[in-house]
Every structure is written in C-alpha cells, then in structure tokens.
C-alpha cells in the first residue's frame, strides 16, 4: 500500500497540497483566479484567432487543460492555456495543409494537440526531461523574439482590416504591398485606438490591478460601442456568434498521411511548450518554494494537451503573463487554476453571446501590445559581445524564423548550436604552465611571470579529452618537443578533465610510446577519480613511462626539486 501511495503521489503531485488545503488558501486562490480570468478571456479568444481557429476554441482550451495540469503539474502558479508562440506554431503547421477555420483545419488542430500531448507524455514517462538542455538559451531567446515579431506582424491584418500573409517577413512585405490601397479609416480606427490605449494608459494609471484588467475593460468598451452604434453600415469585423455550451469530448479523426505530416510540427511544439513552461515555472518557483520536476512537467503538459485535443481545444502551454499575474495576485496553490477553469465554464455557458460584437481588431491589439514587449535588440548585442558563437546562433535562428518559417528556423538554430559546440570542443584551450614563485600554483606562461625549466614541459587541458580534440593536445606536445632538445619530462595536468574517451585514450597511449622512443617520460597529475577509474581498466596506467601525481606541485617537486623556491 505504501508503494502504491508513493507511485500515486509521483503521478498526482496534487495530493501534497490537497491534503493540507485550508479556507484561507481558497480565498487567495479565488482572488487570483478572478484576476487571471480577466486576462484569460480576451487572450484565449485572441490566441485561438492567431492559430486560425474560431475564438470559442480559445475558451475551450482554457478549461480542461488547466484542471488537468493543476492535479498533475509540479508548479503551484503556472497558468496553462493558449499562448501566442504555440498558437503561431499551430498556424504554421496547419495553414499549408488546410484552409484556416475550415472543418478539416479544426479537426487537424485537435489531432495536433493530441500528438503534442502523447509526445510530451511519452518523453516524461521515459524521463527525457533532460532534453531541455539540448536547446541553448540564446537560441530559445532568439526564437521567442523572432516569433514575437512574426506574431505582431500577423496581427496587422486585423488592425488594418486587410488580408495579409505573415508566415515570414518577405511574404509579409509582398502581401502588404499588394493590399495597401485597401486600408480604410473605419477599418483601422478600433485597432489603432486600442493599441494606443493599451500602450499609453498603463503609464498613466498607478494601480497594478487596473493595469492587469485593462485589456478586459477595453474589450468590454469596444463591445458596448459596436452594440450601441450598430455594425450594419460600418462593416467592422467582429468575433461573431460563439455557440454557448461546454466543449464536446471528441476523439479527432486521422489517417496515416496526416499523422506523418503533423508529427514533426507536433514534436517541435512539444519541445517549445516544455522549454517555455519550465522556464516560466522556474521564474516563480524560488518565491513559492516549488519542487519542480522536469519529467513530471512533461507528463503534466502531455496530459493537458491530450485533454485539449479530445475536448475541442488546441495545443496549450504555460503563459508567462498569466503565471506572473497569478503569482503576484497571491495564488497559494494550483486550486487557482481549477477555479479559473470553473469560471471559464460559466463564461462558456452563459456569456458567449456577450462577445459576438467584439471587434477582431481589439483582440489583435491585445496580442500586438503584449507581444511587442518581447521584441528587443539588446539580447542580440549583449550576447554578441560576450560570445561570438552564441551571437551567431542567435542571429541565424532569428533570420531563419523570420525569413523561412518558425519550425525550420528553430531546427537550424539547434543544429548550428551543436555544430558550434563541437567546434569549441575541437579547439580546447591548452596552456603551457609554470610555477608562480613562492606558491604552489601553476599558471599560463603567456599570462603570468612563472618559473619553468627546460627539462619539463607542463600542459593543462581545459576540456574533456575526446576524439574531437585529442589530436590538438598531441600537436601541442609535438611542437614543444621539436623546439626543446633538452626536454626530459612531459606532465599533463588533468585538473580540468572529467572524461577521456577511447580515441583520446589511444592517442595518449600512442603519445606515451613515441615520447619513450625519444627518452622522454610522460606523466599525469591531478587526475580526477572518474578518469582514474577508467584509466585503471586500460593499458596506459601500466605502460606509462612516468608517474601519476596527486598534485602538479608534487610532480615538479619530484622531477625537478631544484626548480622550487622554498
């Protein structure tokens, strides 16, 4: 029974907080849920529209996935639901296959969410949470900025009331040039005014609470204006009739061809959803003392997306803006997410008709303003100053996403990151070191005034030895041997080496043999335990012409005591 409870608590972390839940926590969670709801209603519909789906699906995707995550996730404040980047990726995956908003498109969106969920769930069960480490932060940061730019450009078709394509920047520029003459004052009035209000009013309003609900206030005002003045003669695009009622449970139809077409996009969405959600959860984890488990997060996101796929929703992820608001509003437990979902059920049942006069331009404005804050040039400049390699990866990812498409750009960025990583590993920093007078410390002879002797050449390798870089160390030793006819000892300082693969081991064995033919002994110093364990199973330890020293100072003390200054 105890073993069963242990397994159940791992699968359902909610048992930890449900067992000690108090009414005082409920009051805090209720207040936080109401504030999050004020953001979730307009954002959910807007992000569904961004994905090329009916606005009602944004409401549906905000119900069951949040409840599922609340009971299976490891974060107490993460708000799950529709988000801009995932919505954009959904659109990028489905738009080439079907007409946006069509029955086939919607059915494919269900299937895509289900695939994302299954992939995340399988990766979580198999404990593949470490996959988050395969995508570097500069690439993720560049991907988010580039995607935000495309999302912002994509909203201009609603803000300007003209048909635009924004799959990438060249496509957007060409599309805009074709439709500039269709822009009308009436068409842009609501969108431009909403953008200005969302940019300007937060600077004038001192209340954080009012700033948080400002998008909902503007949504309500725009609905009132359209209802009051009538829309027959003005022809402003609105959300239209949203069917009242709860989303239906429905397993999406599929065929093998469609499955194979959606699988690459599903994997990319699953990875980005996981990376984004975990990064957001970590932002509030320290303050809330959450014990985040990356594998459990994969499982929770998988179950949440499966719930979305079979309950008339689309792919979901963690929302940065709603999570921060949820935490700042005082949410104590994941119950705040459950309450938000229950309130969304009330909206779905009784208030959908209220939103039918909501202008699409106003929804686009809420996305445009929230996304525009993410578009910054500073990270590119700072990264380039710190690391040219990471800077190149960022710029290539940015241009790949904005000039090709989201998935291709991200794949290019990830591949380039690995190429640059391999390039860095293949060019390790190797220093010829000497003793700093009056100490037992050894430093690079190029940077410090150190004591050396012609009889000994000491090398420090600041990288693990592998087939990628073993030849570099051998080249350094050969150069030193050729320039120093008095050389008697080569000492390799292994303090920065945590592993030596078979190719590098064979190189050391070969180097040891060749140095022996020149009457030069090879020694090792400061070998770490994991490396020593591996060397104990090799011929090198027994065939080594020199010794293995505990410290580099001990090596010099033994091989050239006259060099040391007492």
Secondary structure as GFF3:
##gff-version 3
##sequence-region A 1 566
A	DSSP	alpha_helix	2	11	.	.	.	ID=ss1
A	DSSP	alpha_helix	14	18	.	.	.	ID=ss2
A	DSSP	alpha_helix	23	50	.	.	.	ID=ss3
A	DSSP	alpha_helix	56	60	.	.	.	ID=ss4
A	DSSP	alpha_helix	64	72	.	.	.	ID=ss5
A	DSSP	beta_strand	80	81	.	.	.	ID=ss6
A	DSSP	alpha_helix	84	94	.	.	.	ID=ss7
A	DSSP	alpha_helix	103	125	.	.	.	ID=ss8
A	DSSP	three_ten_helix	129	134	.	.	.	ID=ss9
A	DSSP	alpha_helix	137	154	.	.	.	ID=ss10
A	DSSP	alpha_helix	156	159	.	.	.	ID=ss11
A	DSSP	alpha_helix	169	179	.	.	.	ID=ss12
A	DSSP	three_ten_helix	180	182	.	.	.	ID=ss13
A	DSSP	alpha_helix	185	204	.	.	.	ID=ss14
A	DSSP	alpha_helix	208	229	.	.	.	ID=ss15
A	DSSP	alpha_helix	256	288	.	.	.	ID=ss16
A	DSSP	alpha_helix	294	309	.	.	.	ID=ss17
A	DSSP	beta_strand	317	318	.	.	.	ID=ss18
A	DSSP	alpha_helix	320	328	.	.	.	ID=ss19
A	DSSP	alpha_helix	335	350	.	.	.	ID=ss20
A	DSSP	three_ten_helix	352	355	.	.	.	ID=ss21
A	DSSP	alpha_helix	360	372	.	.	.	ID=ss22
A	DSSP	alpha_helix	378	386	.	.	.	ID=ss23
A	DSSP	alpha_helix	388	403	.	.	.	ID=ss24
A	DSSP	alpha_helix	406	426	.	.	.	ID=ss25
A	DSSP	beta_strand	430	435	.	.	.	ID=ss26
A	DSSP	beta_strand	442	444	.	.	.	ID=ss27
A	DSSP	beta_strand	456	461	.	.	.	ID=ss28
A	DSSP	alpha_helix	470	483	.	.	.	ID=ss29
A	DSSP	beta_strand	489	493	.	.	.	ID=ss30
A	DSSP	alpha_helix	502	517	.	.	.	ID=ss31
A	DSSP	beta_strand	521	525	.	.	.	ID=ss32
A	DSSP	alpha_helix	529	535	.	.	.	ID=ss33
A	DSSP	alpha_helix	540	543	.	.	.	ID=ss34
A	DSSP	beta_strand	548	549	.	.	.	ID=ss35
A	DSSP	alpha_helix	552	559	.	.	.	ID=ss36
A	DSSP	three_ten_helix	561	563	.	.	.	ID=ss37
###
